[in-house]
Amino acid sequence: MIALTRLNSSSLVVNSDLIQYVESAPDTTLTLINGEKVVVRERADEVIDLTIAFRARLMGEAARKYPGGIALASEPALRAMSAQAGIASSEDFDPNAHAVARRRRIES
């Protein structure tokens, strides 16, 4: 989310993932993916810089939370898939094992 300012000086926070494009003619207009338009005081390059800074902060927080990589975020899902495939622990997880076990069930 990025904090911006409307032309009337009121603050708003925009989900930067919803921005389809930014125009400067002469006011900065954000067009969101749902077609809504938002006119803001910030210049287009400032909106871009804020978006980049937000995403960099997200990546940094994810790296701190999951230092071994983002795959650790899905550890519960890996454990569930391992159990379903009959594998004792996620350390022994083979990504193809789930598909092989499923294929065996279908063939029987």
C-alpha positions in Angstrom: 0.0 0.0 0.0 1.2 3.5 -0.8 0.2 6.7 0.9 -0.9 9.5 -1.5 -2.6 12.8 -1.4 -5.8 13.8 -3.2 -5.9 17.3 -4.8 -8.1 18.5 -1.9 -5.2 17.6 0.4 -6.9 14.5 1.9 -4.8 11.5 2.4 -5.5 8.1 0.9 -3.7 4.8 0.8 -3.8 2.8 -2.5 -3.0 -0.8 -3.1 -0.3 -0.4 -5.6 -1.0 -3.8 -7.1 -4.4 -2.4 -8.3 -2.8 0.4 -10.4 -3.2 -0.3 -14.1 -1.5 2.9 -15.2 -0.5 6.4 -14.2 -1.0 9.5 -16.4 0.3 13.0 -16.0 -1.9 15.4 -18.0 -1.3 17.8 -16.1 -2.5 16.2 -12.8 -1.4 12.7 -11.9 -4.3 10.3 -12.5 -4.1 6.7 -11.4 -6.4 4.3 -13.3 -7.1 1.2 -11.2 -7.7 -2.2 -12.7 -11.4 -1.9 -11.9 -11.6 1.3 -14.0 -11.8 3.7 -11.1 -9.7 6.9 -11.5 -7.9 8.6 -8.7 -6.3 12.1 -9.1 -3.4 12.7 -6.7 -0.9 15.5 -6.0 2.2 13.3 -6.3 4.0 13.3 -9.7 4.0 10.0 -11.7 7.6 9.4 -10.9 6.9 9.8 -7.2 4.1 7.2 -7.4 6.5 4.9 -9.1 9.2 5.5 -6.5 6.7 4.9 -3.7 5.5 1.7 -5.3 9.1 0.4 -5.7 9.9 1.3 -2.1 6.8 -0.5 -0.9 7.6 -3.6 -2.8 11.3 -3.5 -1.7 10.0 -3.3 1.9 7.8 -6.3 1.4 10.6 -8.3 0.0 12.8 -7.3 2.9 10.2 -8.3 5.4 9.6 -11.7 3.6 13.4 -12.3 3.6 13.6 -11.6 7.3 10.6 -13.8 8.2 11.7 -16.7 5.9 15.5 -16.5 5.8 15.8 -19.9 4.1 13.6 -18.7 1.2 10.0 -18.1 0.5 9.4 -21.9 0.1 9.5 -22.1 3.9 6.2 -20.1 3.9 4.5 -23.1 2.4 5.9 -25.6 4.9 2.5 -26.7 6.2 1.4 -27.3 2.6 4.5 -29.4 2.0 3.9 -31.4 5.2 0.3 -32.0 4.1 1.3 -33.1 0.7 4.0 -35.4 2.1 1.6 -37.0 4.5 -0.9 -37.6 1.6 1.9 -39.1 -0.5 2.9 -41.3 2.4 6.2 -39.6 3.1 7.3 -39.5 6.7 8.7 -35.9 6.8 8.8 -32.8 4.6 12.6 -33.2 4.6 12.1 -36.3 2.5 9.6 -34.5 0.2 9.8 -35.2 -3.5 7.7 -32.8 -5.5 6.8 -35.7 -7.9 5.8 -38.1 -5.1 2.4 -36.5 -4.7 1.7 -37.0 -8.4 3.0 -40.5 -8.4 0.8 -41.5 -5.4 -2.2 -39.9 -7.1 -1.5 -41.8 -10.3 -1.3 -45.0 -8.4 -4.6 -44.4 -6.7 -6.2 -43.7 -10.1 -4.7 -46.8 -11.7 -5.9 -49.1 -8.9 
